[in-house]
Amino acid sequence: MISEPELVGEDGPGSSQDVVSGFDDRQGPATGRRRWRGVLWAAGGAVTASAVWATAVFAYGIGGDPKPDLRGYRVESDSCAAVELKALAEVVRATETEPAETALDGIEHPALHRIRCTVTLIPADAATQDGDEPARWTESYEASVTAELHKETDPRPEFEASSTLTEIDGMEVTQVERVPDLGDLAHLLVLNDNVMQLKVVDGGAVVTLTLTAWRNYDTDDGEEEPPDEPPESELLAYRAELISDMRDVMKALKTG
């Protein structure tokens, strides 16, 4: 900290020229002009240093962490009602969807609001074998949206670090891809248990859209074991729809 320069009075009893300046003692006592020149130099230096410090605070945020820009996002307990995943429902040929529901792990705190919404996508029963009989193997999908609104600290450093994870919830991360032109930063992750996840940070908001696929087999009484399971759908084929629905979710969280 730069303190105010200490003014030194006229020479007199008790005064000391050593306090006034660092001139050589052999030059004799410092004159009044020299004393005031030193005072003015110190004062000018203090003003200059203060200006530099103010500029650094303004430009770089030194001296305090600014709160993140919320950019109009609203994350409340009723936000799930605004979540629609039309693109994914269409691409997986879902004729039935269960409405989005708010999960129980929501957080409502002055520093953080978080909700999780889940939507089950049920493909059409018209998926048939040989064009007539309903397929014995069926594939279902679940999509979940997690929305976090960070009100006190910038979530981006932690978000960037999460892209280096090799495992999430016990599932291996097999692929990480940067998605351009989506929020401030976006990553698409593929996990080994047929899970695809899109994560976006936008100001103080972090939104995650996860698509999970699983297979079911319609057994008959007395049937010992199902026939060979057909190949699973390649979730990366739904990449464009996942991104499209993410854009809609982000918009809905701003207007909902």
Secondary structure, DSSP 8 states (H G I E B T S, - for coil): ----------S-TT--HHHH----GGG-S--HHHHHHHHHHHHHHHHHHHHHHHHHHHHH-TTS------TT----TTGGGG---HHHHHHTTEEEEEEEEE-TT-EE-SSEEEEEEEEEEEE-TT-EETTTEE-SEEEEEEEEEEEEEESSS--HHHHHHHTT-SEETTEEEEEEEE-SSSSSEEEEEEETTTEEEEEEEETTEEEEEEEEEEEEE---TT--S---------GGGGHHHHHHHHHHHHHHHHH-
